[in-house]
Amino acid sequence: MLAREGVVLDRAAPLLMTRWSASDPRGAEGLAGFVAVLIEQTRR
């Protein structure tokens, strides 16, 4: 989904090492925040 929007992360491995429950609203919010941090780091 990110690549479709033109976003390619420099480091995606941290996403593979975490467990987020997408069915849990707080887990989904945490995942979204984590992806936002990785996107910001990639843009620097």
Secondary structure, DSSP 8 states (H G I E B T S, - for coil): -TGGGT---S--HHHHT----TTSHHHHHHHHHHHHHHHHHHH-
